[in-house]
């Protein structure tokens, strides 16, 4: 799996609702009506991460969840980061 160049990152970000680039990572903040909603989402996100064997940084702040993705072994963003971001967004449509 290769590290994506900046042009590829920019193109892929345009297709991902709510995600932004922060250096060598992509980040999204999800908001829920309460703490339970945030924790339920994180539980589902953990299942996605385990299936992909690609583990994000997750911060829970009451009703907010901040997810940060990068591929540490490649020193930046790869296909896997964008695949996981898309799957995480899909969790909200279930």
Secondary structure, 3 states (H helix, E strand, C coil): CCCCCHHHHHHHHHCCCCCEEECCEEEEEEECCCHHHHHHHHHHHHHHHHHHCCCCEEEEECCEEEEEECEHHHCECCHHHHHHHHHHHHHCCC
